[in-house]
Amino acid sequence: MRGRCSGLESVAAVAGRHHERLDGTGYPSGIVGDVGLVSGLLACAELYDERISPRPGRAAADPPLVAEEMVRLAGDGTLGQTDVEAVLDAVGVPTPRVMVERPAGLTEREIDVLGLLARGSTNRQIAERLGITARTVGSHVEHIYVKAGVRSRAAATLFAMQNDLLA
């Protein structure tokens, strides 16, 4: 059906991944890792709406409890932490903080940058993908090098592989 309406292919691709999860537990494709910037956000928004809306045989969940569930799923690597925070911020529900241990003290955003860097993306490509400036990417790359104790993109890639940060 995707190819039947020219011009909407990209929208169909995003909509088709709204139940995908970063850890591969989603459907219909069971994608592991990057589900796409917009698709990850849409997946979080859809999950929030599904949980707070009453369904046959189930009452609507309390928004703060849904927020806790979503933060836990982000901590487990099922949902993107920045996506969860964006959705909860948009609906006005305070985001409970869950500290997730990351190798070398990397932040969630630094791990996003490192993953794209390790896959061969330039700073400009990373910036476009993450919706930040190339200068900000450069700053993240510098922090990654310091925290990981490396001095090159190749060494950073090896660090990412050794710490299972490319899944």
matplotlib code that plots the C-alpha trace (Angstrom):
import matplotlib.pyplot as plt

x = [0.0, 3.0, 3.8, 0.2, 0.2, 3.2, 4.6, 3.7, 6.3, 8.4, 5.3, 4.2, 7.7, 7.5, 4.0, 4.8, 7.5, 5.4, 5.4, 9.1, 11.4, 15.1, 15.7, 13.9, 10.8, 8.5, 6.6, 6.0, 9.7, 11.5, 14.0, 17.0, 18.6, 17.9, 14.2, 14.5, 14.3, 10.6, 9.6, 11.1, 9.3, 6.0, 6.4, 6.7, 3.8, 1.6, 2.6, 1.7, -1.6, -2.5, -1.7, -3.7, -6.7, -9.4, -9.8, -12.4, -11.7, -9.1, -9.3, -7.0, -3.7, -2.6, -0.2, 2.5, 2.5, 2.7, 5.7, 7.4, 6.8, 8.2, 11.3, 11.9, 11.6, 14.1, 16.4, 16.1, 17.0, 13.5, 12.7, 14.9, 15.4, 15.3, 12.1, 10.5, 11.5, 10.2, 6.8, 6.4, 7.5, 5.0, 2.1, 3.2, 3.9, 7.1, 9.7, 11.0, 14.8, 16.4, 20.1, 21.4, 25.0, 26.7, 30.3, 32.8, 30.0, 28.8, 25.5, 22.6, 23.3, 27.0, 26.0, 23.7, 26.6, 29.1, 26.8, 26.5, 30.2, 31.1, 28.9, 31.0, 28.8, 30.5, 29.9, 27.6, 25.6, 25.3, 24.1, 21.4, 20.3, 20.0, 18.7, 21.7, 24.5, 27.8, 29.6, 27.6, 28.4, 32.1, 31.8, 30.1, 32.9, 35.5, 33.8, 33.5, 37.2, 38.1, 35.7, 36.6, 40.3, 40.7, 42.1, 40.6, 37.3, 38.6, 39.5, 36.1, 34.5, 36.4, 35.3, 31.7, 32.0, 33.7, 31.0, 28.0, 26.9, 26.1, 23.1]
y = [0.0, 2.3, 2.8, 3.6, 7.2, 9.0, 11.7, 10.0, 7.3, 9.0, 9.5, 5.9, 4.7, 6.8, 5.7, 2.1, 2.1, 3.6, 0.4, -0.4, -0.4, 0.3, -3.2, -5.0, -5.9, -3.8, -4.7, -5.2, -5.4, -6.0, -3.3, -3.3, 0.1, 3.3, 3.3, 6.9, 10.3, 10.9, 7.3, 7.0, 10.2, 9.0, 5.6, 7.3, 9.6, 6.7, 4.7, 7.5, 8.1, 4.4, 4.1, 7.2, 6.4, 4.0, 0.8, -1.9, -3.9, -1.4, 2.0, 4.8, 4.9, 7.8, 10.0, 10.1, 6.3, 6.2, 8.6, 6.2, 3.3, 5.2, 6.3, 2.7, 1.6, 4.3, 3.1, -0.5, 0.7, 0.0, 3.6, 6.6, 8.7, 12.0, 10.9, 10.0, 13.3, 15.3, 13.6, 14.0, 17.6, 18.2, 16.8, 18.6, 15.5, 15.8, 13.4, 11.2, 10.8, 7.4, 7.3, 4.9, 3.8, 4.4, 3.4, 6.1, 8.3, 9.1, 10.9, 9.6, 12.3, 11.4, 7.8, 8.9, 10.9, 8.0, 5.5, 7.7, 8.5, 4.8, 4.1, 6.6, 9.7, 13.1, 15.8, 17.5, 14.3, 13.6, 17.2, 16.8, 13.5, 14.6, 18.1, 19.9, 22.1, 20.6, 22.7, 21.0, 17.6, 18.6, 19.4, 16.1, 14.3, 16.0, 15.0, 11.4, 11.3, 12.5, 10.3, 7.2, 8.0, 7.9, 10.2, 9.2, 8.2, 4.7, 4.3, 5.7, 3.2, 0.4, 1.7, 1.7, -1.9, -3.1, -1.6, -2.8, 0.8, 0.0, -2.2]
z = [0.0, 0.7, -3.0, -4.1, -3.0, -4.4, -2.2, 1.1, 1.1, 3.8, 6.0, 5.5, 6.6, 9.8, 10.6, 9.9, 12.6, 15.4, 17.4, 16.9, 20.0, 20.2, 21.7, 18.9, 20.9, 18.7, 15.6, 12.7, 11.8, 15.1, 14.3, 16.7, 17.3, 15.4, 14.4, 13.1, 14.8, 14.1, 14.4, 17.9, 19.0, 17.5, 19.2, 22.6, 21.9, 20.8, 23.9, 26.2, 24.5, 24.5, 28.3, 29.4, 27.2, 28.5, 26.5, 26.7, 29.9, 31.1, 32.7, 31.7, 33.6, 35.8, 33.7, 36.4, 36.5, 32.7, 32.9, 35.4, 33.1, 30.1, 31.9, 33.0, 29.4, 28.4, 31.1, 29.8, 26.3, 24.9, 24.2, 23.6, 26.7, 24.8, 23.0, 26.4, 27.9, 24.9, 25.0, 28.8, 28.5, 25.8, 27.8, 31.0, 33.0, 35.2, 34.0, 36.8, 36.4, 36.2, 36.3, 33.7, 33.9, 30.6, 29.8, 30.6, 31.9, 28.4, 28.2, 26.1, 23.4, 23.4, 22.8, 19.9, 18.4, 19.0, 17.2, 14.1, 14.2, 14.4, 11.4, 9.4, 9.5, 9.2, 11.9, 9.4, 8.7, 12.5, 13.0, 10.4, 11.7, 15.3, 14.6, 16.2, 14.8, 13.5, 16.1, 18.9, 17.3, 17.4, 21.1, 21.8, 19.8, 21.9, 25.2, 23.9, 23.1, 26.6, 28.5, 26.4, 26.5, 22.7, 20.1, 16.8, 15.2, 14.7, 18.4, 19.3, 17.0, 18.7, 22.1, 21.0, 19.7, 22.9, 25.0, 22.9, 22.0, 18.4, 19.0]

ax = plt.figure().add_subplot(projection="3d")
ax.plot(x, y, z, "-o")
ax.set_aspect("equal")
plt.show()
